Amino acid sequence: MRVALLFDREAQFPPTFDNVKGYYVSREIMRRGIGVSWIQLGRQDAVSRGDGILFVTLGVPTVRVATTLLSAARILAYCLRSGVRLVYVDEWLFFRHAPFRRLATELVLRAAGISVVIDQRDPYTDFEVAEGRMREGSAEQRITALEEKAMVSLSSLLILPSQAYARRLIEEGFPAKKIAGYFRGVDTKLFRLDVDGGATRKRLGLEGKFVVGWFGIMQPHRLIREVLVPLAKEMGSLVPMGYLVIGGKGPLKSEFARLHKEAPESAFGYVGLVPYDELPRYLAACDVLLCPSSTKSRFSRHSAWLKITEALAVGRPVIATRTATADLDFKNLRGVVWTGSSLEDFENSIRLAFETWDVLRADAREQALHMYEFAVESTIPRIVDRVLETLS
C-alpha cells in the first residue's frame, strides 16, 4: 500500500516552510512502514527518489478544459497501478486558485474507491475574504463556498488548522466525522531554548534596547497598517529604549519602506525576509514578540498562529490578539499576554510587558521546557493517526 501527496507543479525539495508540513506527514507515514509518493504535474514523465520519498512527475499537456480531465486521469492511473489507497491534498499546493480542478480530481479518485484527505492549512474562501480579495456575500464567494461544501462531501477527511476552526464548521452543519482540527506544531529541534540570539542582536545594533519583534507574511488580517506601522512610528517613545524589528514579506511590505523614507528617525528596522532556519536566532534576539490579528473574519478568529509557539519555544514571551484559538488550542500556553486587536491594546500590552518583563520572560522560559503538546513530535503522529483511520 502507498500514500500519495499531490502537487500541481514540481514540489520544492528539500522542503521549505511552504511544504514542510507535507514532509513531516510523509516522514511519519513512512516510519509506519507505508510507502509515500509525491505526485507532481509537469511537462514530461519523470521518477526520482529522495529521503525515502518517490517523486513522480506526470506529464500533462496544456489543452484548455481537457487538461483538467487529463491530469485527473493520469493521477488516477498512477494510483491504481502503484497501489495508492489514500491521497493527501494540501490545499495550498494543489490548484489553490483553481478549486474546480481540485474538485474534479477528488471526484475521480473517490469514484475509484481511493480515500482523499484535504488539508486546509488556510481555508481558501475564508482566507481570500480575510485578505480582501473576495467580498463576503458576493457571487464569487458563494460559488467557492459551494465548491468547498462539495469538496467536504466527497472527501474522506477535512483537516483544519485548529480545534476552534473544526468546532466552528461542525456548528455550521458540516459532518463531524469528516472534520478534524489540529495545530500543525512547532519544530522544537529548530526552535529551542538554547538558541543564542546574541550575535544577531549585536549585528543589528540592538544591544541595550528593549526589542519588540514581528516576523511573518505582511497580510491585511495581520493588522499591518492598523497596528504595526503606528507602533513602528512611536516605539522609541512608548517604552524606554524601545525598538521594533520587522521581518517578512507580503503585499504590505512597501508600508515599511515608505515609513523609513518618511520617518527615518523612527526606532524600527526592517530586516527583510528571514530564512526559516535563521528565524530562531532572530526571535531570540528580541525581548518580546508581537502577534496582532484582526477579529473581523472567520479565518483570523480561528487560525492558529505558529509564530506564537515558535517564540515561546526559544523562551521569548508573546503579545497576541485573543481569538477562539487562544481560548481552545492555546489555552495551556504560558508566557503569552493575550490582548485585543486595536493599537491601544498593543500599546498598553507592550508597556505591561516592559514593566513585568522578568516575570513574563520566566513564564516563557518555563513554557519552552514544556512544549511537547505543541511540538511536531506530538502533533504530526496525531494527524497521521486520523489520516490513516480513513482507510478502515
N, C-alpha and C positions, 0 to 999 in steps of 0.2 A: 504494500500500500504506500502511496505517496500523497503529500500535500503540496499544492501549488499556490504561489503568490503571483498576482497579475500586475503587469506594468504596461502602460501604453507606449513606452519608449524604453531605450536602454536604461537599466537600473544603475544607479551610482554604486560603485563598489571599489574599495572598502566603503561601507555605508557612511553617510553624513547624517546630520541632525534630521534631515527631511525623511530619511527612510530607515533610521536606526531601529525604530520600534519593530518594523517587519523583520529586521535582522535578529533582534532579541527573540521574537516569537519563533523564527526559523531555527535558531540555535537550540531553544528549549524543546521544540518538536523533534529535532534530530537526536537530542540527548535521550529521548524516549525510544529511540530505535526506528523512527519513521523517516523515510526519505523526503527531501524537500526540493522542489523545482521552482525557480523564478522564471516565469514565462514572460518574455518581452516581445513586443511587436516592433518589427523593423522592416528593412528593405529586402533582406535575404536571410535564409535559414542559417543558423549557426548554433553550435553547442560548445560549452566550456564548463570547467569546474573551478570552484574557489571556496575554501574553508568548509568543504563538505556539501556545499550547495551546488546543484546542477543548474547552470544558466542556459536557458533555451530561448533562442530568438526565432520567431516565426515571421517569415517574410509575407507581408500583406500589401499588394499593390493598391495605389490610391485610385479608386474608380467611383468617386462620389458616394451615392447612397449604398451601393453594393459593398463598399468597404466594411460597413458595419456587419453585414451578414458574413462576409468572408473572414473577418477577424474572429467572429464568434464561432464559425465552423472550424477554423483552424485550431482554436483553443480547445474546442470540444474533442476534435480528432486526436490531439496530443494527449488529453486527459484519458480518453478511452484506451488509447494504445499503451500508455505508460502506467496505468493502474492508479491514476489520481482519483481519489474518492472525495476529497474536500478541497475547495478553493477559497483562499483568504484574500479579500479585496480591501486594500487601504484606499479609501475614497479619494485621498489626495493624489494617489499615484496611478489611478486607472480611470481616465476620462473624467477628471474632476469637473470640467466645464462642459461635458457632453453626457449628461445623465441618461439620455435615451440610449446611447451606445452601451453604457454600463448595464442598463436595464435589459437590453436585448441579449447581451452575453449571459446575464444571470438567468434569463428565461430559457435559453438553450441548454445551459448546464443543468438547471433544475429538472427540465423535461427528461434529461438522461439519467436522473437519479443521483446527481452529484451534489453534495452539500455545499452551500455557499454562505460564507461568513462575511459580512460587511463591517468594516471598522471605520466609523465616522469620528475620526480624531477631532475634526471641526465640522460638524454637520453643515452640509453645503448651503441649504436655503437660509438657515439661521445665520450662518457666517456672512453670506452676501448681504443680508439685511443689516447686520451689525456694522459692516464695512461701508454701508451707504450705497452700494452698487445695485441694490434691489429694494424697491419700496414695498413696505408691508401693505398687503391688501391689493397690490397691483395684479394684473393678469399674469405677468411673468412669475410672480411669487406664488400665485395659486396653482399654476401649472407645475412648477417644480415641486411644490408641496404634494401634489397628487402623484407625481413620479416617485417621490420618496415613499409615500404610502404603499405604492405598488411594489417598490423595491423591498420594503419590510415584509409585505405579504408573501413575496416569493422567497425571501431569504430563510436560511436555517437559523440565523442568529444575527442580531444587530448589536455591535459593541459601541458604547458611548463613552465619552471621556471622564465621566464621573457618576457616582451613585445618584447624585442630585439630578443629573440630566436624565438618567434612566427612570427615576421615580416620576419626573415630570411627564415624560412621554406615556408612561403607564397610566398616570392620572388622566391623560387626554384620550385614553381608549386604545392605545397600542397593546398588542398581546404580550402579557408579562413573560410568557415562556420563551419569547423571541428577543427580549430586551435585556441587556446586561450593561452595567456601568462600572468601569474600572479606571482608577487613576493609573496612568502609564508607568509611573515610578521613576525615581532618580537613580542615576548610575553612581553608586557610592564607592566604586573603585576609582572614579574620576573626581567626584566631589566628596572630599574627605576633610575631617577636622584638622589634619596635619598639613594641609595645603598652606604654603607660605606666600602671602601677598606682599611681603616687604619690598622685594626688588621691584615689583610693578608699581608699588606706591612711591618708591623713590624715583623711578624713571619718569613718572607722571608729575613729579613735583608736589606730592600730596602730603609730605611729612609735616606734622604739626597741625594739620587741618582736621576738622570733623567732616568726614567724607560720606556723602549720601550718593548712592548709585542706582542707576536704572539701566537694564540691558534687555533688549528684545526686538521684536518687529514693530515698527512705528506705524500702527494702525489706528484708525479713529476711535475704536472702542476702548483703547488703552489710555484715552484722555491725554493725548499728546499736547493739543492746543489748550485744553481747559486746565490742566494741572502741571504738566512737566515744563512747558515753556515759561509760564509765570514763575514757577519755582526757580528755574534757571536764572531769571532776572533778579530775584530777591534773595537767593540763598546766602549771599555774603552778609546780609543784614538780619537774616532770620534767626540764626544762632551764631555764637562766637566762632570765628574761623570756619564758618560753613562753606562747603564747596560741593557742587553737584557734578558727577561724572555720568555722561550719557554714552551708551554704546549700542549699536544695532544698525538696522537698515529698514527700508519700507517706504511707503508712499508719502509719509510726512517727514522724511529725513531733512528736506530742504528748510523746514522750520528752524532747525538749529544752525544751519549755515547762515540763514538770514539774520537770526538773532545775534550771531557772532559779529556780523558786519555792523548791525545797528547798535549793539551794546558790547563792544569788545572788552570793557572793564568788568563785565558780569563774572561772578565766581562760578563758572561752569566750564567744562571741557567736553568736547565730542571726540571720542576715540575711534569712531567708525565701527564697522562690523568686526567683532571679536571672534576669531576661530573657536569652535566649540571646545577643543582640547585645551585652549588657553583661558577659557572663561572662569574656571575655578580660581585662578590666581587674581583675576580682576575682581571677582566677588570678595575674595579675602583681603583685597586692598581697600575695601570700603568698610565703614563703621556700621552702616545700616543700608538696607536695600529697599526700594520702593516697588509697589505693585498696584498702581491705581487701575481701576476698571469701571467702565460705565455699568450702571444697573438698569439701563433702559431697554436692553434687548434680552431675549431669552438666551441667546448664545453667551453673552457676557455674564449673565447671572448664574449660569450652570456649568461653565467650563472650569477645569482645574488647572491653575497656572503652575507650570513646572518650576518657574523661577523662584517660587516661594520655598519649595523643598530644596532646591539647589543651593540657595543662600544659607538655609539652616544647616545643610549637610557640611558646609565649611565653617559653621559656627558663627554666622552673622545674622543678627535679627532683621526682621522684615516689618515694614508698614504696608498693609494691604487693605483693599476695599473688602468689607464683609459682604459675602454673597451666599446663595444657597449652598454652594460647595463648602464654604468656610464652616457652615453650621452642620455639615454632614461628613463629607470626605476628609476634611482637615480639622475636625473638632478636637482631635487629641494632640495637635501640634502646640509646642511651647515656643516662646521666643518671637511671637507674632503680635504686633499691635494692630488689631482689627479696627478699621475706621470707616468713614463714609466715602463718598466719591467726589466731594467738592474740593476746591482749592483750599478753603478754610479748614476742612477736615485734615488735610495733609499738612498744612502749616502747623496746626495745633499738635498733631501727632509727632511731627519732627521735633518740635520744642520739647514734648514729653520724652521722646527717645533720648534727646540730648541730656535732659535733666536726670533721667533714670538709667543712663546707658550701662553702668556697671551691672545693675541687676538684670537688665534686658539682655546684655551680652552673656551673662552667666546662664540665663534660661536657654539662649540659643545654643550655647556650647553643650549644655546638658542634653538638649534635643538632638544634637549632632551625634551623640553617643547612643541614641535610641531611634535610629532611622529605619530599622528593618521593615516595619509595617509599610513604609513608603518607598522602599528600595526595589529596583528591578529584580533582585534575587527573590523577592517575595511576591511582587505584583505579576510578573510575567508568567510564572508557573500557574497562578490562579487563572489568568486569562486563557492559557493553553488548556487547562483542565476543562474550562467551559467550552472552548472551541471544539475540542475532541469529543465532548459529550454529544455534539450534533450527529456523530456517526452511529450512535447507539439507537 
